[in-house]
Amino acid sequence: MGEPVRGAIVGVDVGGTFSDAVVAHAGRVVQAKAATTPTDQSQGALAAIERALAAAGVEADEVAHFVHGTTVGTNALLEGKLARTALLATAGFEDLEELRRQNRRSLYRLCEHHPPPLVPPELRIGVPERCGPHGVVRALAGEALADRLRELDCEAFAVCLLWSFRFPHHERQLAKLLGECHPHAHVSLSHETAGVFREYERCATTIVDAAVSPRLRDYLRQLERRAGAAGLPAPEVMLSSGGTADAATAAAHGAWTVLSGPAAGAVAAARLAAIEGETRAVALDMGGTSCDVSLASDGRARVVLGGIVAGRPLALPLVEVHTVGAGGGSIAWRDEGGALRVGPRSAGAVPGPACYRRGGHEATVTDANLLLGYLPEDVSLGGELRPDRGAAARAIATLAATLGMDAPSCAEGIYEVACAEMAQAVQVLTVERGIDPRGLALCAFGGAGPLHAARIAEELGMRRVLVPLAAGVLSALGLATAERRRDAVASVLLSGDALTDGALRRTVAQLAARARDALGEPEAELRVTYELRYRGQSFELDLEAPPETTVGELRALLDEAHQARYGWHDPQAEPELVTVRVAAVGEAPAVDLPAPTPGRLRATHGVRWRGREYAAGVASGPVAGSGPLVVELSGATAFVPPGWRARLGRASLILEREAPR
């Protein structure tokens, strides 16, 4: 049970098409949407908040907490709109970012390259120093660098020295020197940003942090100004790990926020699955631009140490999310071989799908849903848009002509291709990890997710779908219900006689003190993750276990996890503890997910499913019945195809596959 909060809680999530806001107050949750403003996301975010506050009858000065999920860092990476950044690395290792790992981006596409390095050669500075695994080998000669540093014209500096995750004093000396030479520049130190071993990943993460942070800092300052002018408190920001931090902490480490929005949705979906009695689930968040897939277990989203975002490795605690370019605004097109493709290019918020009548003329997934009847014509998108079925039909007919198809068949093709893309994304986190998706529930949300959920489940053999009643704004609701969290990480590389219960306890205690101190809560709950491997391996398995876990218990967990992942384990192999991560977690606010209310089934022009025309279901009272049904939810629409049955659960619309007749 969360901690009661005096006053209202506001959560706002910025998506590719709409900015979503929720206000939780006096036992109610009220939601609203506004069009995203790409040039300044704070405008759309504040517009959504103002609408939600007005709908809730809450004044701005009644808001106690304001939590924000932002895509500023992610967009900066994707679009390359980053701060001019220099790298200070141990002499001889200046080109580490460009040398990277010697693996190809795609095994069989030799023409597909990794993204270019963020730091150009002229801004890579070799630092005369050297540390080894046991301490200083060569003392830092900082005076020799001062003149060269003063000549640089940079907004940010990334500092990554060898073995600094264990011996950080040289990095701290360089931070002091940079503060004297460039007092207004942002400085990211690798031991603070990502204090783990593996030089390339640590270096790449620190560079991303330095390049992104000035852009995020400027945005958060603008958001704080707008929020203050509106009478709102300073925002907290969702981190990629699934917890929140104050704006100053987020601005100091922009890399910590690159999965801010997807993390919020994953957190809320995990909680909703637990409410509906599902201990294991797949969360699928389909918005306007992309689809984010994550795993949930026992009410929590899976957090891993490290991942790849925009083609760049990040050695950070992240909610494990796999993203594909399949959203409601994804554009359908004909490739050179004559095949129908969908995405990753998106119509975005401006001009948007053709049916928005904002200047878009290319066929999108939303246009296909409208033409097929899954999305009613009289639905209000974002509270301000009425889709135009004629405009959607014209856009799809134009594409259909290039494919030699009629418009309805082309619309079905767009729908099926988009579903196949998303089903493949689910397989990446399930089948490719040795997890059978047939034993999981699919929790689908976002503005477009509930329209595709049942078809994706069919593709994967899944029999149960959860559609949150707040599906359209679930990420924003996840922000309002998020717990505060800070992580402390250390690479310890312990094996043999060095791996003892005492060493384990000391490591956990040190990291726990750091994490609790950063959070400012001395009694905060601790969650510990141990990364282990058999000695001689080059990959680890992450295992969550209590803080007081013994070496023997960890060994048993390693064998069990290795067997589950790879189909074998070696009871004679020596275990090696590589990294320990301790998360200090504050209690989440007590906000209930929306409870069931009588739903509405919408009449449409009829739906087309697998080449056959159906009349959409029409009923009154609580939603229950067999498909095809088009169900209106608050902020989203769900489609229940033939062969599926819908009923209301505790906080969601539950779709269950019917037995074959």
C-alpha positions in Angstrom: 0.0 0.0 0.0 1.4 3.4 -1.0 1.9 6.4 1.2 -1.1 8.8 1.3 -0.4 12.1 -0.3 -2.0 15.4 0.8 -3.2 17.2 -2.3 -3.4 16.2 -5.9 -0.9 14.3 -7.9 -0.3 15.2 -11.6 1.4 12.9 -14.1 2.1 14.0 -17.7 3.6 11.8 -20.4 4.8 13.3 -23.8 4.1 11.0 -26.7 4.8 11.2 -30.4 1.3 12.5 -31.2 -0.4 13.4 -27.9 0.7 14.5 -24.4 -1.3 12.7 -21.8 -2.1 14.0 -18.3 -3.8 12.5 -15.3 -4.9 14.1 -12.0 -5.3 11.9 -9.0 -7.2 13.6 -6.2 -9.7 12.6 -3.5 -10.0 9.0 -4.7 -10.6 10.0 -8.4 -8.4 9.8 -11.4 -9.2 12.3 -14.2 -7.4 12.3 -17.5 -6.9 14.6 -20.5 -4.9 14.9 -23.7 -3.4 17.6 -25.8 -1.5 17.6 -29.1 2.3 17.2 -28.6 4.3 20.3 -29.5 7.6 18.9 -30.9 9.4 22.2 -30.9 8.8 22.8 -27.2 7.3 19.8 -25.4 6.5 21.9 -22.3 3.7 23.7 -24.2 1.7 20.5 -25.0 2.5 19.1 -21.5 1.1 22.2 -19.7 -1.9 22.2 -22.0 -2.8 18.6 -21.1 -2.3 19.4 -17.4 -4.6 22.4 -17.6 -7.3 20.4 -19.3 -7.0 17.6 -16.7 -7.1 20.0 -13.8 -10.2 21.7 -15.2 -11.9 18.4 -15.7 -11.1 17.4 -12.1 -12.1 20.7 -10.7 -8.7 21.1 -9.0 -6.7 24.3 -8.7 -3.0 24.3 -9.5 -2.1 25.3 -6.0 -3.7 22.1 -4.7 -1.2 19.9 -6.6 1.3 18.4 -4.2 3.4 16.3 -6.8 4.0 16.8 -10.5 5.8 13.9 -12.2 6.9 14.0 -15.8 7.9 11.5 -18.4 9.9 13.1 -21.2 11.3 12.1 -24.6 13.7 15.0 -24.9 16.8 12.9 -24.2 15.6 10.1 -26.6 14.7 12.5 -29.3 18.0 14.3 -29.0 19.8 11.0 -29.6 17.6 9.9 -32.4 17.7 13.2 -34.2 21.4 14.0 -33.5 20.5 17.3 -31.9 23.1 17.1 -29.2 25.5 19.4 -27.3 29.0 19.8 -28.7 30.9 17.4 -26.5 34.6 16.6 -25.9 36.0 13.4 -24.5 38.8 13.2 -21.9 40.2 9.7 -21.8 43.3 8.0 -20.6 46.1 8.7 -23.2 46.0 6.0 -25.8 42.3 5.3 -25.3 40.9 8.5 -26.9 39.3 6.6 -29.8 37.5 4.1 -27.7 34.0 5.2 -28.8 34.8 4.9 -32.5 36.7 1.5 -32.1 33.7 0.1 -30.2 33.2 -3.7 -30.0 34.3 -5.6 -33.1 30.8 -6.8 -34.0 28.7 -5.9 -36.9 25.3 -4.1 -36.4 23.6 -6.7 -38.6 25.2 -10.2 -39.2 24.1 -10.5 -42.8 23.8 -6.9 -43.9 27.3 -5.7 -44.5 26.1 -2.3 -45.6 24.5 -1.6 -42.3 26.7 0.4 -40.0 26.8 1.5 -36.4 25.9 5.1 -35.8 28.9 7.5 -36.1 30.7 8.5 -32.9 29.3 11.5 -31.1 32.7 13.0 -30.4 34.8 14.0 -33.5 38.6 13.2 -33.5 39.6 16.8 -32.8 37.7 16.8 -29.5 39.2 13.6 -28.1 41.7 14.5 -25.5 44.3 12.1 -24.2 44.9 12.5 -20.5 48.4 11.8 -19.1 47.5 9.4 -16.3 47.0 5.7 -15.7 45.3 3.5 -13.1 45.3 -0.3 -12.9 43.3 -2.8 -11.0 45.3 -2.2 -7.8 45.6 1.6 -7.9 47.5 4.5 -9.5 50.2 3.5 -12.1 50.9 7.0 -13.4 49.8 10.2 -11.5 47.6 12.7 -13.3 49.5 15.6 -14.9 46.6 18.0 -15.0 48.7 21.2 -15.5 49.8 20.0 -18.9 46.1 19.9 -20.0 44.9 23.3 -18.8 46.0 25.3 -21.8 44.5 22.9 -24.3 41.3 22.6 -22.4 40.9 26.4 -22.4 41.1 26.4 -26.2 38.1 24.1 -26.7 34.7 25.5 -27.6 32.3 22.9 -26.1 29.0 22.8 -24.2 29.9 19.5 -22.5 32.7 17.3 -21.4 32.7 13.5 -20.9 35.5 12.1 -18.7 36.2 8.4 -18.8 39.5 7.1 -17.4 40.7 3.5 -17.1 39.7 1.8 -13.8 37.9 5.0 -12.6 34.9 2.9 -11.5 37.3 1.6 -8.8 39.7 4.6 -8.4 37.8 7.8 -9.2 40.1 10.4 -7.8 41.7 11.3 -11.2 38.3 12.0 -12.7 37.4 14.2 -9.8 40.6 16.2 -10.3 39.7 16.7 -14.0 36.2 17.8 -13.0 37.8 20.5 -10.8 40.1 21.6 -13.6 37.2 21.7 -16.1 35.2 23.8 -13.6 38.0 26.4 -13.6 38.5 26.4 -17.4 34.8 26.1 -18.5 32.6 27.1 -15.5 29.4 26.9 -17.5 30.0 23.6 -19.3 28.3 20.4 -18.3 30.7 17.7 -17.1 29.9 14.0 -16.9 32.2 11.7 -15.0 32.1 8.0 -15.8 32.3 6.8 -12.2 29.2 8.8 -11.4 27.3 8.2 -14.5 27.9 4.4 -15.0 30.4 3.1 -12.4 30.8 -0.3 -14.0 33.6 -2.2 -15.8 33.9 -2.7 -19.5 35.5 0.4 -20.9 33.7 0.8 -24.1 30.2 0.6 -22.6 31.2 3.0 -19.8 32.8 5.4 -22.2 29.8 5.4 -24.6 27.3 5.9 -21.7 29.3 8.9 -20.4 29.5 10.5 -23.8 25.7 10.1 -24.3 25.2 11.6 -20.8 27.3 14.6 -21.5 25.8 15.2 -25.0 22.2 14.9 -23.8 22.3 16.6 -20.4 22.5 20.3 -21.6 19.4 19.7 -23.9 17.5 18.1 -21.0 18.6 20.8 -18.6 17.4 23.6 -20.9 14.1 21.8 -21.4 13.5 21.2 -17.7 14.3 24.8 -16.8 11.7 25.9 -19.4 9.2 23.4 -18.0 9.9 24.6 -14.4 9.3 28.2 -15.5 6.0 27.3 -17.2 4.9 25.2 -14.2 5.8 27.9 -11.8 3.8 30.5 -13.8 0.8 28.1 -13.8 1.1 27.7 -10.0 2.4 24.1 -10.2 5.2 22.6 -8.1 8.6 21.8 -9.6 8.5 18.6 -11.6 10.0 15.3 -10.7 11.2 13.2 -13.7 10.8 9.5 -14.4 14.1 7.7 -14.8 14.8 4.8 -17.2 15.0 2.5 -14.1 11.3 3.0 -13.4 11.6 5.4 -10.4 11.5 9.1 -10.2 14.0 11.8 -9.2 14.0 15.6 -8.8 14.5 17.7 -11.9 18.0 18.7 -10.9 19.2 15.1 -10.6 17.7 14.3 -14.0 19.3 17.3 -15.6 22.7 16.4 -14.2 22.5 12.9 -15.8 20.4 13.1 -19.0 21.3 9.5 -19.9 19.3 8.3 -16.9 16.1 9.5 -18.6 16.3 8.2 -22.2 13.6 5.6 -21.5 11.6 7.9 -19.3 8.2 7.5 -21.1 8.4 3.8 -21.8 9.4 3.1 -18.2 6.3 4.7 -16.9 4.0 2.6 -19.0 5.9 -0.6 -18.1 5.6 0.2 -14.4 1.8 0.9 -14.6 1.2 -2.2 -16.8 3.0 -4.5 -14.3 0.9 -3.2 -11.5 -2.3 -3.6 -13.4 -1.4 -7.2 -14.4 -0.9 -8.0 -10.7 -4.3 -6.5 -9.8 -5.9 -8.8 -12.4 -4.2 -11.8 -10.9 -1.5 -12.2 -13.6 2.0 -12.8 -12.1 3.7 -12.7 -15.5 2.7 -10.6 -18.4 3.9 -8.8 -21.5 3.2 -5.1 -21.6 2.7 -3.6 -25.1 2.5 0.2 -25.4 1.5 1.3 -28.9 1.4 5.0 -29.3 1.5 7.3 -32.3 5.1 6.7 -33.4 6.4 3.4 -31.9 5.5 0.3 -29.9 7.3 -0.5 -26.7 7.3 -4.0 -25.3 8.4 -5.0 -21.8 8.1 -7.9 -19.3 6.3 -7.8 -15.9 6.7 -10.2 -13.1 5.0 -10.2 -9.7 3.8 -6.6 -10.2 7.1 -5.1 -11.2 8.6 -4.3 -14.6 11.9 -6.0 -15.4 15.0 -3.8 -14.8 18.3 -4.7 -16.4 21.8 -3.2 -16.1 22.5 -2.1 -19.7 20.8 -1.9 -23.0 21.0 -0.2 -26.4 19.1 3.0 -27.2 19.2 4.6 -30.7 22.1 2.2 -31.5 24.2 3.3 -28.6 25.0 1.1 -25.6 24.0 2.4 -22.1 25.5 0.7 -19.1 22.7 1.9 -16.8 19.8 0.4 -14.9 16.9 0.4 -17.4 13.5 -1.0 -17.6 14.0 -3.6 -20.3 12.1 -2.3 -23.3 12.2 -3.4 -26.9 10.9 -0.8 -29.4 9.8 -1.1 -33.0 8.6 1.6 -35.3 5.0 0.5 -35.4 2.6 3.1 -34.1 -0.7 4.6 -35.0 1.0 7.2 -37.1 3.4 4.8 -38.8 3.3 5.3 -42.6 2.5 2.3 -44.9 4.6 2.1 -48.1 5.6 -0.1 -51.0 9.2 -1.3 -51.0 11.4 -1.9 -54.1 10.3 -5.5 -54.3 6.6 -4.6 -54.4 5.8 -5.6 -50.8 3.6 -3.7 -48.4 5.6 -2.3 -45.4 4.7 -0.3 -42.4 7.0 2.2 -40.6 9.4 3.0 -39.1 8.7 6.5 -40.6 5.8 8.2 -38.9 3.5 11.0 -39.6 3.9 12.0 -36.0 1.9 14.8 -34.4 2.3 17.1 -37.4 0.9 16.6 -39.9 -0.4 13.3 -38.5 -2.4 10.5 -40.2 -4.4 11.5 -43.2 -7.7 11.2 -41.3 -6.6 14.0 -38.9 -7.0 16.5 -41.8 -3.9 18.4 -40.8 -2.0 18.1 -44.1 -1.1 14.4 -43.9 -1.7 12.5 -47.2 0.1 9.2 -46.7 -1.7 6.1 -45.4 -1.0 5.2 -41.8 -2.0 2.4 -39.4 -4.7 4.8 -37.8 -6.2 5.3 -41.3 -6.4 1.5 -41.8 -8.1 1.1 -38.4 -10.6 3.7 -39.3 -11.4 2.2 -42.8 -11.8 -1.3 -41.3 -14.3 0.0 -38.8 -12.2 -0.8 -35.7 -12.0 2.9 -34.9 -15.4 4.7 -35.0 -15.8 7.8 -37.0 -17.4 9.8 -34.2 -14.7 9.0 -31.7 -12.8 12.1 -30.3 -9.0 11.6 -30.6 -7.2 13.5 -27.9 -10.4 15.4 -27.1 -10.0 17.6 -30.1 -9.8 15.5 -33.3 -12.6 13.9 -35.3 -11.2 11.4 -37.8 -12.3 11.8 -41.4 -13.0 8.3 -42.9 -13.1 9.8 -46.4 -9.6 11.2 -46.1 -8.3 7.8 -44.8 -10.0 6.0 -47.7 -8.4 8.3 -50.2 -4.9 7.9 -48.7 -5.2 4.1 -48.6 -6.6 4.0 -52.1 -3.6 5.8 -53.4 -1.3 3.2 -51.8 -3.5 0.4 -52.9 -3.2 1.4 -56.5 0.6 1.0 -56.4 0.2 -2.5 -54.9 -2.5 -3.7 -57.3 -5.1 -4.1 -54.5 -8.4 -2.7 -53.5 -8.6 -0.2 -50.6 -10.2 -2.6 -48.0 -7.6 -5.3 -48.7 -4.8 -2.8 -48.5 -6.2 -1.6 -45.1 -6.2 -5.2 -43.9 -2.7 -5.6 -45.1 -1.5 -2.6 -43.2 -3.2 -3.8 -40.0 -1.7 -7.3 -40.4 1.9 -6.1 -41.2 1.8 -3.7 -38.1 0.6 -6.6 -35.9 3.3 -8.9 -37.3 6.0 -6.2 -36.4 4.7 -6.0 -32.9 4.4 -9.8 -32.5 8.0 -10.1 -33.5 8.9 -7.5 -30.8 7.2 -9.6 -28.2 9.1 -12.6 -29.4 12.4 -10.8 -28.9 11.7 -10.6 -25.1 10.1 -14.0 -24.8 10.9 -16.7 -27.3 14.4 -15.5 -27.8 14.9 -15.6 -24.0 13.5 -19.1 -23.6 10.1 -17.8 -22.4 6.9 -19.3 -23.8 4.5 -16.4 -24.5 1.5 -18.7 -24.4 1.8 -18.8 -20.7 1.7 -15.0 -20.3 -1.0 -12.4 -20.5 -0.7 -9.5 -22.9 -1.4 -6.1 -21.4 -2.0 -3.7 -24.3 -2.3 0.1 -23.9 -1.5 3.4 -25.5 -3.9 5.1 -27.9 -3.6 2.3 -30.5 -2.6 -0.8 -28.6 -6.1 -2.1 -27.7 -7.0 -2.1 -31.4 -4.3 -4.6 -32.2 -3.9 -6.6 -29.0 -6.1 -9.6 -29.8 -4.6 -10.1 -33.2 -1.0 -10.0 -31.7 -2.1 -12.5 -29.0 -3.5 -14.8 -31.7 -0.2 -14.7 -33.6 1.7 -15.7 -30.4 -0.8 -18.3 -29.1 -1.7 -16.1 -26.1 -5.2 -16.5 -24.8 -5.7 -13.6 -22.4 -5.4 -9.8 -23.1 -5.7 -7.1 -20.5 -6.8 -3.6 -21.8 -6.5 -1.1 -19.0 -9.6 1.1 -18.6 -7.1 4.0 -18.6 -5.3 2.5 -21.7 -5.0 5.8 -23.5 -3.1 7.5 -20.6 -1.6 4.5 -18.7 1.9 5.9 -19.0 0.8 9.2 -17.4 -1.0 7.2 -14.7 2.3 5.2 -14.1 4.0 8.5 -13.5 1.5 9.5 -10.9 1.9 6.2 -9.1 5.7 5.8 -9.5 8.0 5.3 -6.6 11.1 7.4 -6.0 14.2 5.4 -6.7 18.0 5.7 -6.8 20.4 3.0 -7.9 24.0 2.4 -6.7 26.1 0.0 -8.8 29.6 -1.5 -8.4 31.6 -4.0 -10.5 33.4 -6.2 -7.9 34.7 -9.2 -10.0 34.8 -11.6 -7.0 35.5 -15.3 -7.4 37.3 -18.1 -5.6 38.4 -17.4 -2.1 37.5 -13.7 -2.5 33.8 -14.5 -2.9 32.7 -14.9 0.7 29.5 -14.1 2.6 31.4 -11.3 4.4 32.6 -9.7 1.1 29.0 -10.0 -0.2 27.5 -8.3 2.9 30.1 -5.5 2.9 29.4 -4.7 -0.8 25.7 -4.6 -0.4 26.0 -2.5 2.8 28.2 0.1 1.0 25.9 0.3 -2.0 22.8 0.5 0.2 24.2 3.4 2.1 25.0 5.2 -1.2 21.6 4.6 -2.7 19.7 5.6 0.5 21.8 8.7 0.9 21.1 9.7 -2.7 17.4 9.1 -2.2 17.4 10.9 1.1 15.5 8.1 2.9 17.7 6.2 5.4 15.1 3.4 5.8 14.1 3.0 2.2 13.3 -0.5 0.9 16.3 -2.2 -0.8 16.2 -4.3 -3.9 19.5 -6.1 -4.8 20.5 -7.5 -8.1 23.6 -9.7 -8.5 25.2 -10.3 -11.9 26.9 -13.7 -12.0 28.6 -16.0 -14.4 30.7 -19.1 -14.5 34.3 -18.1 -14.3 35.7 -17.9 -17.9 32.4 -16.7 -19.4 32.1 -13.3 -21.0 28.4 -12.8 -20.2 26.4 -12.5 -17.0 22.9 -13.4 -15.7 21.2 -10.9 -13.5 19.5 -12.4 -10.4 17.4 -10.5 -7.9 17.7 -11.7 -4.4 17.4 -10.4 -0.8 20.2 -8.2 0.6 21.1 -11.0 3.1 21.6 -13.7 0.4 24.6 -16.0 0.9 27.2 -17.1 -1.6 25.7 -20.6 -1.5 22.2 -19.3 -2.3 23.6 -17.2 -5.1 25.3 -20.3 -6.6 22.0 -22.2 -6.6 20.2 -19.3 -8.2 22.9 -19.1 -10.9 22.6 -22.8 -11.8 18.8 -22.5 -11.9 18.9 -19.4 -14.1 21.5 -20.8 -16.4 19.5 -24.0 -16.9 16.4 -22.0 -17.7 18.1 -19.7 -20.2 20.5 -22.0 -21.9 19.3 -25.5 -21.2 22.3 -26.6 -19.2 24.3 -25.7 -16.1 27.6 -26.8 -14.6 27.6 -27.6 -10.9 31.4 -27.9 -11.0 32.1 -24.5 -12.5 33.4 -21.7 -10.3 30.9 -18.8 -9.9 32.1 -15.2 -10.4 30.2 -12.2 -9.0 30.7 -9.5 -11.5 28.4 -6.6 -10.6 26.1 -5.7 -7.7 23.2 -3.2 -8.1 21.3 -1.9 -5.1 18.1 0.2 -5.6 16.8 2.3 -2.7 13.1 2.6 -3.3 10.7 5.1 -1.6 7.1 4.3 -1.1 4.8 5.1 -4.0 1.8 7.4 -3.6 -1.5 5.7 -2.9 -3.3 6.1 -6.2 -5.9 3.6 -7.3 -6.2 2.6 -10.9 -9.6 3.5 -12.4 -12.3 1.0 -11.3 -14.7 -0.5 -13.8 -17.7 1.5 -15.0 -20.4 0.5 -17.5 -18.8 0.6 -20.9 -20.2 1.5 -24.3 -20.1 -0.6 -27.4 -20.0 1.6 -30.4 -21.9 1.0 -33.7 -19.7 1.6 -36.8 -20.2 1.1 -40.5 -19.4 -2.5 -39.8 -16.0 -4.2 -39.5 -13.9 -6.2 -41.9 -12.0 -9.1 -40.4 -10.1 -11.7 -42.5 -11.8 -10.6 -45.7 -15.3 -10.9 -44.2 -17.8 -8.2 -43.4 -19.3 -8.1 -39.9 -21.7 -5.8 -38.1 -20.1 -4.3 -35.0 -21.7 -5.4 -31.7 -24.1 -2.9 -30.0 -25.2 -3.2 -26.4 -25.8 -1.2 -23.3 -24.8 -1.8 -19.7 -21.6 -3.5 -18.5 -19.4 -4.7 -21.4 -19.6 -8.4 -21.9 -20.0 -10.4 -25.1 -18.3 -12.1 -28.0 -16.7 -10.2 -30.9 -16.7 -8.5 -33.1 -17.1 -5.6 -30.6 -15.8 -2.1 -30.7 -15.5 -0.8 -27.1 -15.1 2.8 -26.2 -12.7 3.4 -23.3 -11.6 6.7 -21.8 -8.9 7.9 -24.1 -8.7 4.8 -26.3 -10.8 2.3 -28.3 -10.5 -1.5 -28.1 -11.4 -3.9 -30.8 -12.6 -7.4 -29.9 -12.4 -9.6 -33.0 -14.4 -12.7 -33.8 -13.4 -15.6 -31.7 -12.8 -13.5 -28.6 -15.0 -12.6 -25.6 -14.8 -9.4 -23.5 -15.7 -8.8 -19.9 -14.8 -6.2 -17.2 -12.1 -7.0 -14.7 -11.1 -5.0 -11.6 -9.3 -2.3 -13.6 -9.3 -3.5 -17.2 -11.3 -4.9 -20.0 -10.3 -8.6 -20.2 -10.3 -10.3 -23.6 -10.3 -14.1 -23.6 -10.0 -16.3 -26.6 -13.0 -18.6 -27.1 -12.6 -22.3 -27.6 -12.9 -23.3 -31.3 -16.4 -24.5 -32.2 
